[in-house]
């Protein structure tokens, strides 16, 4: 799937991701985006399980001090994407920044 839609970025510690809002409200995280390698205790159980699934499937791969998205991945929501990427509970409305800065 080619990235299309409004662009957003998330930058926190080692996490640095680029994502595109899809017409149906889902969020496509682009290949090459970086996620935190170590999950915090506050990561919601669903997102912890999803991280493990993405690692097993090879969508996320360990690369140095972070995990790298080796392919585009569509999340059901910005909240799910943010929690998987920063590996802890997070407010997606504050974490994701629109490409225009708003």
ABEGO torsion letter per residue (X at the ends): XBBBEBBBBBBBEABBBBBBBBAAGBBBBBBGBBBBABBBAABBAAAAAAAAAAAAAGABBBBEABBBBABBBBBABAAAAAAAAAGBBBBAAAABBBAAGX
